[in-house]
Amino acid sequence: MSVSSDFEAIDSATGGFEFTEMDPQKSDARQDCAHISVASPSDTDMDSLRDWIDQQGLPMETIDSFLPLLERVPGLQLKDGQYFQCGTLAKEDIQHLSAFTRTIGRFILTDNGKAGECPIHPGALLRLHYFHALFASGPLFPAIQHLQLDTAGLSLQYLDFFLSSSLKSLEVVNIEESQQIPVTVFLSNLRQHGADIAHISLGPGRITQNLLQSCLTFSNIRELEVTGGPPSMNRTILEEFGALPSLQALVLDVGACRYEPFESPNPVNSEAAMDGQSSISMSGAVERAPESPRCHSPECVPRSPCAIYPPRETSHMPSPFPLEIITHFDSHLLEPEVLDSHAEQAACTGASESVSACLHDGNKPIEFFTNLKKLHIVGEAAPLGDLLLMVSSNVLEDFAVSLVCAKETPKGPPPSSLQMRRTKKTSKKVARPFNDAPFFTIASQPGLVERFLKDLAAAVAKWAATLKNVVISLSCNDSVVELPCAVFETLLISESLEQFEINGWSLATILESVECLSSQPPSSNLKVLRLPIDNSSSEISLSRLGLIARACPSLLSLRCSLKHISNVPSYPNHEPAKDNLLANSLQILSIGNPSPHPDRERSLLIARYLNALFPKLEKIQTHTSSNETQWAYIGDLIQLHRSMCLDDAARATAV
């Protein structure tokens, strides 16, 4: 597309723009767009401009400081270690600034931007914002799509600069709980500006319930990541996640949160749930639910926040801008909602049960997570089991579950008040660590873990036809837990599965599982198989390695741990290894065993055995404390053999 055709396309799409002079040599589409100066575009004009940018696939800029904005207008001065904006800005200066801000697609708001040790005086940004509101219409960043709040404190006072309907993604990283109120107010204002957030990522760092509540008001969220979480969670919050109609990806880490399940009078039938009826009957909950102003009938809005979260804080966040700047910026800015604390407290009485009334629609059970394609969850047994039962999606493709156990309770007397004061004085201002108090251990609650494993087996059986990537992990030091044989067998023979990884679990019965595969059709799609490498109860023998190679001929990467390297199949020197010659596609073998073998000739036998099983093997990956030296030597032998084969092939061609 030529420069003139670019202009015509924008002109016809937006209803007319004024253009500044531009260098004829700068003819790429992104530079064309950067030189467009909008006179007074309406909201429709800005939407058309953003649509045109999306259609052209223009690369967008990423910045983490307001300094590039100040550098594009006259009057920037560095005085006494601070940047100031001096002088008056004209309309042409703001048009030049707007041409740059239209190219910003991602902004990282942080207190540690590229401005380095020379901060920007707040007055400079206020003046810049004032002149932009005076001479231009619309948001300061009309094309911004991703906003990342990373370790921000004082910088949060400039959140209103990013009020734009173009914003699609929000990421909150390491924001102190005391600093999250401005973020919740910003989200409320952002919703009033028509932003349709599709991706929200919260954490690392503790997240307050108010912030989580504000995020869930965007009903069109497609991707939600919560790796921090509030101090405590319950099943009603999981139901809030599941009620998002467009949610396709959920990444949830509640390993550091106290989970407070509530017993339903009509408990979920796990077998029925995994047959597609994963809903929860809540008729009993309706009868027990207390009267509340918002939740008095089954027809109430299912996503009423009163039944799930405590009342919002009633304090207003003071505006960092003078009244005249706010008036120029947006005369329609709405004040954040302030709920009556007494009414809200009454509405939230019995929250665990009243939310059931809100989510109940007559006698029809409610389905959660109906469109989910990606589910990554970390936590203890109770929330993981509840969440598995809730998911009614039949199109899940990416599944990762990690069962975590609590740390042991620290022994000894509690710290004194003096020690706590010293710790408070010396601690740095970083995201507050999660509560290390123990929640449960496998030894203390075996029934809970048993129920989780049953739910896991049912979930895997339900999604076996659609799963492509699966990771099942265990992080617990107090006992050894065996992964159900049915889970391993179901996944390993799944025709849709491409990647399968197991961490921390005991695979004591894996030998029987692998032997069963020898009589079944091999999976043709499994490309990556990673078995535990640092678990003594998950070690296999070299002969079982051959069974895996036969069962999974399309493997490209395999990770496993061997018991020992003593029983190695041997073959005559001048005869082929007829019994083990396979056409497996494996390229990377990640392997190890507890201790080396004293006989160095054993390495030669292993190298030949692996060459017979995996003729395309390119690399052997080793692991610390897993006989890495000997396995590295075996890998060198295989590479030497590959090089010699290339020499022979070249020699035959030359002759």
N, C-alpha and C positions, 0 to 999 in steps of 0.2 A: 504494500500500500504506500502510495506517495504521500508527500507532505500535504499537498492540496486536498487529496482524497481523504486524508485523516481529518482535516479541518471540516470538510463537508459532512463527513459521517457524524462528527460530534455536533456540528451545527444543526443538522436535521434531527438528531436524537434529543437535543436539549433545548431547542427553541431559540438558539442564538447566543453567542458568546463574543466577547471582545478579545482580540489576540494582540499580544505584544510582538515587537520585532524579534526575529530569531535568526541565528546563524544558519545560512543555507546548508552548511556542511553537516549540521546536526539533524539528520533526517530519520532516526529511528523513532518508533512509535512512542516509547516512553518519554523521550525528550520532547516530542511534539506535545504530549499531554502536559508536560511540566511547564510549557510556555503558554498555556491557556490561562487567561485571566478572566475570572468570572466577575461580571459587573454586579449583579444582584440576583443570584440564582435562587429559585424557590426550592422547596423540599423535593418536588418532582424532578427539577433540573438536576439536583445533586444525585438522586437515585439513578437517573439516566446516565450521568457521568460515571458513577461507580459501575453500572452495568456494562458500559462501553469499555472501561478498564478491565473488567473481568473477562469480557469477550476477547480482548486483545492479548490477554495473558501477560500483562506488563509486570516486570519485576518490581517489587516494592522495597523501600529502604527500611532498615532497622537501626534505631538510635536508642541510646540509654541516657540522654542528657538533653536539656533544653538549650544548651550552648549553641548547637548548630542553627537553631532558630534565631538567636540573637546575632549570630555572625552574618546573617543575611539581611539585616537592616542596619542603617547607620546609627551611630551613637554608642556602640559598645566600648566600654572603657574598663580597665583593670585598675582599681584603686585600693590600696591597703589590703591586698590579697583577696579582693572580692570583685565580681563582675557587676557593672552597673550599666543601665541604658540611659543615656543622656540625650536630651534634645527632643524635638517634636518629629513625629513620623507623618509622612504624607500618604495619600491614597496609593501613589505608585509604589511606595515602599511596602505597603501591606499586600498589594497585588504580587509583588515579587516574593514576599513571604508565603503567600497562599500557593503560589506555583510550586514551592518546595514542600509545604505540608501536605499537598495532594499526593505526593509520592511516598509518604510515610505509611507503611502498612503494619509495622510492628514497633511498639514502644516498650522499653524496659524501664519502668519507674523505680528508681532505687536511690538511696542516699549515697551510693558509691559509684556515680557515673563517671564518664570520661573527663568531666571537668576537673577531676583530681583534687588537689589540695586547695584549689581556688574556687570556692563556692559562688553560686549566683545569688545575689541579694534578692530577697523576695520582691522588693519593689520593682526590680527590672522586669520580672515576669508579669507582675500586675499591670505595669504600663504597657507591655507588649499585648497583653490580653485586652486591655482597654482600647487601644488603637485598632486592634483587629475587629472588635465588636463595633467600633465607630464607623469603620470604612467598609466592612465586609459583612455578609450575611451568611449564616450557617455556622457549623462547628469549625473549630480551629484545625481539627484533623478529620477532614471529610471522608477519607478513604481508609482510615485505620481499621484493621481487622483483628489484631491480636494485642492485648494489653497484659503485660506481666508486671506484677507488683512483687519485687524481690528485695527483701530486707529493707523495706521503706519505713520511715518514721515521719520526719518532717516533710518529706516529699509528698505525703498523702494529702496535704492541704491543696495540691494542684490537681486533684482527681477530676474536678469539674472541667478541666481543659479537654478531657477525653470523652465528653458527652457527645456521642454520635451514633446515629442509627446504623452505621456501617460496622460497628463492633460485633464480632462473631465469637471471639475467644477471650477468656479471662483466666489468668493464672495467678494464684496467691501463694507466695513462698516466704516462709519465715517472717511472718508479720506477727508482732506481739499481740496478745489478746487485748491488751489495753488500747491498741492502735487500730482495732478492727471495726470500731463504730463508724469512722469515716467511710470505710469500704461498704458497709451495709447501707449507709445513706446514699452513697454514689450509685449502688445497684438500684435503689428505689428510684432515684432520678433518671437513671439510664433507662429503666423500663418505661418511664413517662415519655422519653424521647424516641420510643419505638424500636429500640434495639432488640434484635432477635438472637440472643446468645445461643450458640450451638455447642460450644465446648467450654467446660469449666473444670479447672484443676485446682484443688485446695491442698496445700501442704507441699513439702514437709513443714512441720510446725503445727502447734495446737490450734484448732479451729473452734470458735465459739458456736453455740447453737443458733444465735442470732444471725451470724454470717451464713451458716448453712441454710437457715430458713430463707434468707434473702435470695440465695442462689436458686432454691427450688421454686421460686415464683416464676422463673422462666420456663414455661411449660414445653418449649420446643427443644430442650437440651437433647442432643444426640450422643454426646460423650461426656461422662462425669467421672472425675478422678478425685478421690478423697483419701489422701495418704497421711492426714493428720487426725482429724476427727475431734469431736468434743470429748470431755472427760468421761462421759458415759453415754451409751446408746441403748435403744430398745428396739423391739420388732416393729413398732410403729414408724420409726424412721426408715427402716428398710422398706416398709410398705409405701412410704412417701417416694422413695427412689423408684420403686416398681410401678407407681402410678403415673410416672412421666410417659406420655404416650409415644414419644419419638425416640426414646432412649435406645441406643444400639450398642453402646460400649460402657461398661461400668468397671472401674478399677477402685477397689475399696480395701483399705488397710485399717482394720479395727483391732489390731493386735495389742495396742496400748490403751484401749478403751474398756471400761467396765460395761459389760453387756447385761441388761436387765430385762430378760424375757418375761412375758406375762402369759399365764395359762388361759387359753380360750376354753369356754364351756363346750365347744365343739372342736376338738383338736383335729389338726390336719391329718388325713390319711395319706401316708407317704406313698403307698402303692398307687392310690388313685391319682395323687399329684403327679407322679412320674409317668402316668399314662396320659398326661395332658390336662388333667383336672387339678392343677396346682394351686387352686384358689382356696381361700379360707372362708368357711361359713361363719357368719358373725351374728346370727339371729339372737343367740343368747346374750352377746355383748350389747345388742340394742336394748334388750330388756333391762340389763343392769346399768346401762349408761346413764349418768346423771343428767338432769335438765341443764342446758346451757343456752346462752343467747344465740349461738351460731349452730349448735349441733343438737337440734331438737327433733329432727325428723330424718328418715332415710333419704329424703330428696335433697339434703343440704350438699353444698359443694364438697366433693371428696377431698380436696386439698386444702381444707381449712387449717390454717396454722395453729389455731387456738388449741386444738386437741393434741398437738404433738410437742410444741415447744412452750417454754415458760414465757411470760409476758416480756415484750421488748422493753428495753430501758427507755425511760420517758424523757431523758435529757436531750435537748437539741445540740447538734454540733455547731459551734459558732462558725460563721462563714469567714473565710480569709479575705474576702473582697469587700471594698467599700460599696455602699448602696448604689451609687451611680454606675459602677462597673457591672453589678448584677443586672441592673435595669437594661444597660446596653447589651449585655451578653444574651439574656433570654428573659423576656418579660413574662414568659409562661412557665418558668421553673416552679415546680410544686414543692412545697415543704414536705419533708419526710413525715409519714404517718406517725402519729403519737397515739397509742392506744391507752384507753383508760385502764389504769393498773388494777382497780378493784373488779371491774367487769371482766377483764382478761384473766385475772386470777380465778374468778368463779368459773369462767369458761374452761379453764385448764384443770379443774378438779377432776381427778380420775382420768387423766389424759390417756392412759394406756387403753382404757375401755371405750371412752367416748370416740376415739378415732375410728374404732371399729364401726360405730354407728354412722360416722360420716362416710366411711368407705363401703357401707352396705347398701345394696340396692334391692330392697324387698327381700325375697328369698333366693335371688340369683347370686351365686358366688362371684367374687371379684377375681379377675385374672391380673397378675402382675408380670412385668418384664415380658411383654408379649412380642416385642421386636428385637430382643437382645441377640447380638451376634458375638460380642466379646464380653467375657466375665473373668476378671482377675480379683481374687479375694484372699485376704490374709486375716487370720483371727483365731480365736479359740473355738472349741467344738460347737458351742451353742449357737452363736450367730452364723457360723458357716452352715450348720445343718438347717437352720430356719431359712436362710437365703436360698439354699438349694431347693427346698420345697416350694418356695415362692415362684421360681422362674418357670413360666409357662411357655417360653419361646421354643419353637421347634426348628429354629434356624441357627442355633449356636454353633460357631466355628472355632473360636479361640477361647480356651478354658484353662485357667490357672488357679489352683487352690493350694494354700499353704496353712497347715495347722500349726499353731504356735502354742507353747506352754509358757507359764510364768517363771520368772526367776525365783530362786529360793528366797525366803524371808531373811533379811540380814539379821545375824545374831548379835547379841550384846544390847546394852541399854540404849534408849533413844538419845539423840544428840541434845545437849543442853541448850538453853536459850542463848547463852554466850556464843556457843559454836554456831548456832543458826544465824546470829547477828553477824559474826565474822564472815560466814559464807555469803550472806546477802551483800556485804560491803565489797567483797572481792569478786563476786560473780560479774561476768560481762553481760552486756545487753544482747543476748542471742535468743533464738527461739527456745522457750522453756521445754526441757526434756519431758518425755512422757512419764506417767506414773509407773514406777517399777514394782509396785505392790503385786503380789501374786494373785492371779485370778483363779486358776485351776491347774491341777497337775493330772497327768494320765493315771498315776497310781491312786490318787484320791477319788477320781470319778471315772472309773472304767466304763460304767454304763453309758455315760454321755459320749465317750469316744466310740463305743460300739454302735450307738445310734447314728453318729455322724458317718461312720464307715458304711452302714446300711444305706443311708441317704446318698452317699457318694456312689455306691454301686448302682443304685437305682437311677441316679442322674446320668452316669456314664452309659448305662444301657439305653436310656431314652435318647441321648444325643449321639449315639454311636454312628448313625448314618450321616451326620452333618459335621462332626468335629474334624478339624484339620490340624490344630495345634493344641497340645495338652501338656501341662506341667502340674505334677502332684508332689508337694513338698511337705516335709515334717521338720520342725525346729523344736526339739525337745531333748533334754539330756537326762531326764529322770528315769526313763524306761525305754525299752525297745518295742516298737509297734509294727506289726506285720501288715503290709498292704494286702487286702483281699485278693485271692487268686483270680476271682471273677473279674475284677477291675482290670487286671493286667491282661487276661486272655481276651476280654471284650475289645479292648483298645488295640491290642497288637494285631488282631485279625480284621480290624475295621478297614473297609475299602476306601474310606474318605480320609483317614488319618495320614498326615504327612510328617508331623513332628511329635515325639513323645518323650517326655523327660520326667524322671523320678529322682527325688532328692530326700535323703534322710530316712526313708522307710526301710524296714527289713523286708527282704525278698526271699525268705527261707523256702517258700514253696515255688519259687520261680522255676526250679528244675522241672517240676511236674508240668508247669505251664508251658515251658519251652518244648518238652517232649510231646505234649498234646498238639503243638503246631505242626509237627512232622507229618501228621496224618490229615491235616487240613490244607486247603488251597492257600498258598502264601499271599501275603498282602503285597500288591504291586505298587502302592503309592507311598508307603512309609519311607521317608528320606532320611530322617534324623531320629536316632534312638539313644537316649542318654540314661543309663542306669546309675545308681549311687556308686561313687568312687571311694568314699571314705567311711563305709559302713561294713564292718566285718561280717555281718549277717546277710550281706547282699553280694557276696563273692560267688563267682561261677568257675567252672573248670574249662579247660581248653576245648574239651569235647563238646560242652554245651555252647561254647562260642560258635562251633561249627553248625549246631542246630539253628542258632539265630541267623547265621549267614544263609542257610537254606530257606528259612521261613521268610526272610526279608531280602529278596534279591536286589531290590532297588535302593538299598541303603547307600547314602553318601557320607554319613557321619555316624560313628558308633562310639559310645563311652561305656566302659564297664570295668569292673575290678575282678581279678582272678584270685582264687584261693592260693594257688602255687603254680609253679612252672615245671613240675616234676614229670607228670604223665603227658609227654609230648609224642604224638604219632610220629613214627619214623618210617622212612622209605629207603629202598636201595638207591645207591648213588647214581646208577645208570638206568633207572627205570622211573616212569612218571608216577605221580601220586594219584592213582586211578580213583581211589575212594573219596577223595576230597577236592577234586578239580571242579571248581564252580565258576560261574560267570557273574559273581556279585559285583555291583558297581561301586563298592565302598572306596572312598578316597581319603578319609581322615579317620584314624583309629586312636581314640583317647583311652589309654589303658594303664594299668599298674597292678602291682601285687605287693604283699607285705614285705618280703625279703628277697634278696637275690639268690640265685643258685650258684653253688661253688664251682660247678663244672661249666667252663666257658664254652665248651662244645654245645651245650644246651641252647645257647643263643643261635647257633647255626640251624639247629633243628626247628626252633620256633620261627625263625625267619622263613624257612622253606614252607612250613605249615601255613603261615599267614599268606605267603605268596600264592599257595594253592587255593586258599579260600577267597582271597581278595586280589585278583590280578591287576586291578587298577589303583591299588593303594599308593598314595603319594606321600603321606605324612603320618608319623606316629607322635602323638602328643603325650607328654609325661606329666607326672604329678609329684609334688614334694612329699617325701616320706613314703613313697609308693614304688621303690626300686627304680627311680628315674634314670640312674646311670646305665643299668643293664638294658632297659627298654630303649634308651636313646641309641645304644650300640646296635640293638636289633633293627631299629629304624635305619641306621646307616648301612647295615648289610642289605636291606631291601632296596635302598636307593642305589647302592653299588650294583646290585643285580639289574635294576632298571637301566642303568647307564651301559652296562655290558650288552644288554639286549639291543639298545640303540646302536651300539658299535657294530654288532653283528648284522643288523638290518642295513646300516649304511654300507658295510662291506659287501653284502649281497647285491645291493644296487650298483655299486661301483664296478663289480665284476661283470 
